[in-house]
Structure formats: structure tokens, C-alpha cells
Amino acid sequence: MTAHESVDGPADDTLDRVLSVFRDVLSVGDLTPRSDFFDLGGNSLLAVEVAVQLSEQVGLEVPVADVFVAPTPIELAEAIKARSGG
């Protein structure tokens, strides 16, 4: 069981990717699926980096606007899954 299974249901590959990218871009280790990108120090330039990294990892365009509309890992993972039809 991963750390987010007990809080937000079963483990999810997309959510794991988003958490990993947030950790990398924000240089923070302590994240939950409900941690807010902007509350953790994110800004528009870092949002671009998140979108670029996630686009490369998931193989489809993740618009920067998605980071603003869905600033938590769980929300962004859901937006990516909806965009991919999954």
C-alpha cells in the first residue's frame, strides 16, 4: 500500500507521476495527493515546467492551464485521465 492509498483510494500510475513531477519541480519531499501546487511555492514558470514534464511522461499534451485549474496532484491526475479518455 502506498501513502496515498489509504487517503485517496487505490494507487494510480497517473497520480504517482504527478506527485513525482511536483516533488521534482518544487524540490519538496513531503507531498500528499491534496497538496496545493501554489501553496507549496509554485508559480507560473514552474507550472510550465510541470506541464512539460507531464506531457513528456504521459505522451499527450498537458496544458499549463490544467495546473492552474487543478493545482493538487489528485485533481491534475484526474484532469489528465479525462483528457486521455481514461
OpenMM code with the backbone's topology and positions (N, CA, C; nanometers):
from openmm import Vec3, app, unit

residues = "MET THR ALA HIS GLU SER VAL ASP GLY PRO ALA ASP ASP THR LEU ASP ARG VAL LEU SER VAL PHE ARG ASP VAL LEU SER VAL GLY ASP LEU THR PRO ARG SER ASP PHE PHE ASP LEU GLY GLY ASN SER LEU LEU ALA VAL GLU VAL ALA VAL GLN LEU SER GLU GLN VAL GLY LEU GLU VAL PRO VAL ALA ASP VAL PHE VAL ALA PRO THR PRO ILE GLU LEU ALA GLU ALA ILE LYS ALA ARG SER GLY GLY".split()
positions = [
    Vec3(0.0851, -0.1187, 0.0000),
    Vec3(0.0000, 0.0000, 0.0000),
    Vec3(0.0890, 0.1243, 0.0000),
    Vec3(0.0578, 0.2184, -0.0890),
    Vec3(0.1340, 0.3428, -0.0929),
    Vec3(0.0719, 0.4426, 0.0035),
    Vec3(0.1421, 0.5536, 0.0236),
    Vec3(0.0959, 0.6545, 0.1185),
    Vec3(-0.0398, 0.7115, 0.0801),
    Vec3(-0.0689, 0.7217, -0.0501),
    Vec3(-0.1955, 0.7836, -0.0883),
    Vec3(-0.3102, 0.6845, -0.1011),
    Vec3(-0.2840, 0.5553, -0.0894),
    Vec3(-0.3923, 0.4580, -0.0989),
    Vec3(-0.4944, 0.4752, 0.0126),
    Vec3(-0.4468, 0.4917, 0.1343),
    Vec3(-0.5396, 0.4999, 0.2462),
    Vec3(-0.6194, 0.6302, 0.2466),
    Vec3(-0.5645, 0.7331, 0.1879),
    Vec3(-0.6301, 0.8634, 0.1878),
    Vec3(-0.7206, 0.8808, 0.0659),
    Vec3(-0.6768, 0.8344, -0.0488),
    Vec3(-0.7457, 0.8661, -0.1730),
    Vec3(-0.7776, 0.7460, -0.2599),
    Vec3(-0.7880, 0.6284, -0.2014),
    Vec3(-0.8231, 0.5114, -0.2786),
    Vec3(-0.6995, 0.4392, -0.3305),
    Vec3(-0.7189, 0.3510, -0.4260),
    Vec3(-0.6094, 0.2685, -0.4763),
    Vec3(-0.4995, 0.3503, -0.5432),
    Vec3(-0.3817, 0.2912, -0.5463),
    Vec3(-0.2685, 0.3551, -0.6134),
    Vec3(-0.3034, 0.3780, -0.7599),
    Vec3(-0.2444, 0.4793, -0.8179),
    Vec3(-0.2769, 0.5200, -0.9527),
    Vec3(-0.1489, 0.5687, -1.0200),
    Vec3(-0.1173, 0.5141, -1.1372),
    Vec3(0.0056, 0.5491, -1.2073),
    Vec3(0.0104, 0.6979, -1.2430),
    Vec3(-0.1016, 0.7525, -1.2885),
    Vec3(-0.1038, 0.8948, -1.3251),
    Vec3(-0.0805, 0.9809, -1.2019),
    Vec3(-0.1448, 0.9484, -1.0931),
    Vec3(-0.1247, 1.0237, -0.9692),
    Vec3(0.0205, 1.0127, -0.9231),
    Vec3(0.0785, 0.8944, -0.9316),
    Vec3(0.2187, 0.8772, -0.8935),
    Vec3(0.3100, 0.9655, -0.9784),
    Vec3(0.2814, 0.9742, -1.1081),
    Vec3(0.3616, 1.0602, -1.1971),
    Vec3(0.3490, 1.2072, -1.1576),
    Vec3(0.2262, 1.2505, -1.1305),
    Vec3(0.2047, 1.3906, -1.0916),
    Vec3(0.2773, 1.4199, -0.9606),
    Vec3(0.2650, 1.3330, -0.8633),
    Vec3(0.3362, 1.3524, -0.7359),
    Vec3(0.4864, 1.3617, -0.7587),
    Vec3(0.5398, 1.2749, -0.8427),
    Vec3(0.6831, 1.2757, -0.8712),
    Vec3(0.7272, 1.4062, -0.9373),
    Vec3(0.6490, 1.4527, -1.0340),
    Vec3(0.6825, 1.5788, -1.1027),
    Vec3(0.6723, 1.6964, -1.0061),
    Vec3(0.5691, 1.7010, -0.9240),
    Vec3(0.5572, 1.8084, -0.8249),
    Vec3(0.6799, 1.8081, -0.7335),
    Vec3(0.7196, 1.6889, -0.6855),
    Vec3(0.8364, 1.6806, -0.5966),
    Vec3(0.9612, 1.7336, -0.6667),
    Vec3(0.9781, 1.6953, -0.7919),
    Vec3(1.0957, 1.7360, -0.8681),
    Vec3(1.0956, 1.8869, -0.8935),
    Vec3(0.9863, 1.9384, -0.9452),
    Vec3(0.9798, 2.0801, -0.9838),
    Vec3(0.9826, 2.1725, -0.8617),
    Vec3(0.9143, 2.1321, -0.7551),
    Vec3(0.9060, 2.2181, -0.6365),
    Vec3(1.0174, 2.1912, -0.5354),
    Vec3(1.0954, 2.0869, -0.5590),
    Vec3(1.2031, 2.0479, -0.4661),
    Vec3(1.1506, 2.0278, -0.3242),
    Vec3(1.0396, 1.9549, -0.3156),
    Vec3(0.9814, 1.9206, -0.1859),
    Vec3(0.9623, 1.7699, -0.1804),
    Vec3(0.9765, 1.7143, -0.0630),
    Vec3(0.9592, 1.5714, -0.0481),
    Vec3(0.8275, 1.5337, 0.0143),
    Vec3(0.7753, 1.6222, 0.0959),
    Vec3(0.6556, 1.5906, 0.1732),
    Vec3(0.5308, 1.6411, 0.1014),
    Vec3(0.4726, 1.5549, 0.0195),
    Vec3(0.3523, 1.5896, -0.0561),
    Vec3(0.2436, 1.4873, -0.0291),
    Vec3(0.1208, 1.5318, -0.0384),
    Vec3(0.0076, 1.4410, -0.0378),
    Vec3(-0.0686, 1.4640, -0.1686),
    Vec3(-0.1610, 1.3769, -0.2029),
    Vec3(-0.2403, 1.3993, -0.3234),
    Vec3(-0.3211, 1.5289, -0.3190),
    Vec3(-0.3390, 1.5843, -0.2010),
    Vec3(-0.4175, 1.7079, -0.1883),
    Vec3(-0.3319, 1.8327, -0.1612),
    Vec3(-0.2006, 1.8194, -0.1727),
    Vec3(-0.1121, 1.9350, -0.1567),
    Vec3(-0.1326, 2.0310, -0.2737),
    Vec3(-0.1435, 2.1587, -0.2434),
    Vec3(-0.1670, 2.2595, -0.3469),
    Vec3(-0.0351, 2.3098, -0.4041),
    Vec3(-0.0221, 2.3020, -0.5354),
    Vec3(0.0983, 2.3445, -0.6066),
    Vec3(0.1399, 2.4868, -0.5683),
    Vec3(0.0465, 2.5773, -0.5638),
    Vec3(0.0783, 2.7174, -0.5380),
    Vec3(0.1076, 2.7435, -0.3904),
    Vec3(0.0422, 2.6715, -0.3015),
    Vec3(0.0720, 2.6845, -0.1592),
    Vec3(0.2128, 2.6341, -0.1270),
    Vec3(0.2645, 2.5445, -0.2106),
    Vec3(0.3991, 2.4896, -0.1903),
    Vec3(0.5074, 2.5731, -0.2577),
    Vec3(0.4702, 2.6884, -0.3129),
    Vec3(0.5687, 2.7769, -0.3747),
    Vec3(0.5669, 2.7765, -0.5255),
    Vec3(0.4714, 2.7060, -0.5853),
    Vec3(0.4618, 2.7036, -0.7309),
    Vec3(0.4238, 2.8389, -0.7869),
    Vec3(0.4669, 2.8644, -0.9080),
    Vec3(0.4335, 2.9886, -0.9776),
    Vec3(0.4128, 2.9565, -1.1254),
    Vec3(0.3875, 3.0566, -1.2057),
    Vec3(0.3551, 3.0322, -1.3462),
    Vec3(0.4700, 2.9669, -1.4224),
    Vec3(0.5926, 3.0048, -1.3945),
    Vec3(0.7064, 2.9434, -1.4640),
    Vec3(0.7220, 2.7971, -1.4257),
    Vec3(0.7018, 2.7662, -1.2983),
    Vec3(0.7106, 2.6276, -1.2545),
    Vec3(0.5918, 2.5466, -1.3065),
    Vec3(0.4772, 2.6109, -1.3232),
    Vec3(0.3611, 2.5429, -1.3806),
    Vec3(0.3905, 2.4989, -1.5238),
    Vec3(0.4632, 2.5819, -1.5973),
    Vec3(0.5049, 2.5442, -1.7332),
    Vec3(0.5926, 2.4195, -1.7274),
    Vec3(0.6858, 2.4166, -1.6352),
    Vec3(0.7743, 2.3011, -1.6211),
    Vec3(0.6953, 2.1749, -1.5857),
    Vec3(0.5980, 2.1868, -1.4973),
    Vec3(0.5131, 2.0731, -1.4621),
    Vec3(0.4407, 2.0222, -1.5872),
    Vec3(0.3822, 2.1130, -1.6627),
    Vec3(0.3083, 2.0744, -1.7832),
    Vec3(0.3996, 2.0064, -1.8851),
    Vec3(0.5192, 2.0589, -1.9038),
    Vec3(0.6141, 2.0000, -1.9996),
    Vec3(0.6547, 1.8597, -1.9547),
    Vec3(0.6934, 1.8456, -1.8296),
    Vec3(0.7365, 1.7145, -1.7805),
    Vec3(0.6243, 1.6120, -1.7878),
    Vec3(0.5045, 1.6516, -1.7464),
    Vec3(0.3934, 1.5575, -1.7513),
    Vec3(0.3560, 1.5220, -1.8948),
    Vec3(0.3605, 1.6187, -1.9849),
    Vec3(0.3314, 1.5908, -2.1259),
    Vec3(0.4272, 1.4860, -2.1804),
    Vec3(0.5551, 1.4991, -2.1467),
    Vec3(0.6547, 1.4023, -2.1919),
    Vec3(0.6297, 1.2646, -2.1306),
    Vec3(0.5932, 1.2612, -2.0040),
    Vec3(0.5752, 1.1336, -1.9347),
    Vec3(0.4490, 1.0593, -1.9747),
    Vec3(0.3406, 1.1310, -1.9985),
    Vec3(0.2144, 1.0631, -2.0291),
    Vec3(0.1883, 1.0521, -2.1789),
    Vec3(0.2673, 1.1219, -2.2589),
    Vec3(0.2541, 1.1095, -2.4030),
    Vec3(0.1371, 1.1840, -2.4639),
    Vec3(0.0881, 1.2846, -2.3945),
    Vec3(-0.0136, 1.3723, -2.4512),
    Vec3(0.0036, 1.5107, -2.3917),
    Vec3(-0.0484, 1.6094, -2.4627),
    Vec3(-0.0310, 1.7471, -2.4159),
    Vec3(-0.1084, 1.7720, -2.2875),
    Vec3(-0.0350, 1.8213, -2.1883),
    Vec3(-0.0970, 1.8658, -2.0629),
    Vec3(-0.0839, 2.0183, -2.0631),
    Vec3(-0.1928, 2.0889, -2.0892),
    Vec3(-0.1854, 2.2353, -2.0951),
    Vec3(-0.1483, 2.2962, -1.9593),
    Vec3(-0.0740, 2.4034, -1.9632),
    Vec3(-0.0376, 2.4748, -1.8408),
    Vec3(-0.1631, 2.5165, -1.7650),
    Vec3(-0.2672, 2.5510, -1.8371),
    Vec3(-0.3932, 2.5922, -1.7726),
    Vec3(-0.4459, 2.4843, -1.6788),
    Vec3(-0.4189, 2.3574, -1.7102),
    Vec3(-0.4653, 2.2494, -1.6232),
    Vec3(-0.4033, 2.2592, -1.4843),
    Vec3(-0.2794, 2.3048, -1.4759),
    Vec3(-0.2125, 2.3185, -1.3455),
    Vec3(-0.2824, 2.4264, -1.2625),
    Vec3(-0.3294, 2.5307, -1.3281),
    Vec3(-0.3995, 2.6379, -1.2573),
    Vec3(-0.5404, 2.5956, -1.2149),
    Vec3(-0.6078, 2.5221, -1.3009),
    Vec3(-0.7447, 2.4794, -1.2734),
    Vec3(-0.7476, 2.3630, -1.1744),
    Vec3(-0.6444, 2.2797, -1.1804),
    Vec3(-0.6369, 2.1597, -1.0961),
    Vec3(-0.5008, 2.1579, -1.0257),
    Vec3(-0.4832, 2.2409, -0.9222),
    Vec3(-0.3496, 2.2602, -0.8633),
    Vec3(-0.3038, 2.1542, -0.7638),
    Vec3(-0.3858, 2.0531, -0.7377),
    Vec3(-0.3402, 1.9465, -0.6487),
    Vec3(-0.3076, 1.8233, -0.7333),
    Vec3(-0.2185, 1.7383, -0.6863),
    Vec3(-0.1845, 1.6190, -0.7645),
    Vec3(-0.3061, 1.5340, -0.8014),
    Vec3(-0.3971, 1.5156, -0.7082),
    Vec3(-0.5124, 1.4308, -0.7381),
    Vec3(-0.6036, 1.4946, -0.8422),
    Vec3(-0.6223, 1.6254, -0.8346),
    Vec3(-0.7059, 1.6949, -0.9333),
    Vec3(-0.6401, 1.6935, -1.0710),
    Vec3(-0.5093, 1.7174, -1.0740),
    Vec3(-0.4381, 1.7198, -1.2010),
    Vec3(-0.4344, 1.5807, -1.2631),
    Vec3(-0.4163, 1.4778, -1.1819),
    Vec3(-0.4183, 1.3401, -1.2338),
    Vec3(-0.5547, 1.3091, -1.2958),
    Vec3(-0.6622, 1.3519, -1.2300),
    Vec3(-0.7962, 1.3295, -1.2843),
    Vec3(-0.8157, 1.4055, -1.4157),
    Vec3(-0.7639, 1.5276, -1.4239),
    Vec3(-0.7751, 1.6055, -1.5472),
    Vec3(-0.6988, 1.5372, -1.6611),
    Vec3(-0.5818, 1.4833, -1.6308),
    Vec3(-0.5024, 1.4138, -1.7322),
    Vec3(-0.5757, 1.2880, -1.7782),
    Vec3(-0.6297, 1.2132, -1.6835),
    Vec3(-0.7032, 1.0916, -1.7206),
    Vec3(-0.8261, 1.1252, -1.8052),
    Vec3(-0.8949, 1.2325, -1.7712),
    Vec3(-1.0127, 1.2732, -1.8504),
    Vec3(-0.9708, 1.3133, -1.9907),
    Vec3(-0.8583, 1.3831, -2.0036),
    Vec3(-0.8081, 1.4272, -2.1330),
    Vec3(-0.7678, 1.3077, -2.2194),
    Vec3(-0.7177, 1.2025, -2.1543),
    Vec3(-0.6708, 1.0857, -2.2293),
    Vec3(-0.7841, 0.9864, -2.2566),
    Vec3(-0.9012, 1.0170, -2.2047),
    Vec3(-1.0141, 0.9287, -2.2255),
    Vec3(-1.0179, 0.8135, -2.1267),
    Vec3(-0.9311, 0.8208, -2.0251),
    Vec3(-0.9273, 0.7109, -1.9289),
    Vec3(-0.9725, 0.7566, -1.7996),
] * unit.nanometer
topology = app.Topology()
chain = topology.addChain("A")
for resn in residues:
    res = topology.addResidue(resn, chain)
    for name in ("N", "CA", "C"):
        topology.addAtom(name, app.Element.getBySymbol(name[0]), res)
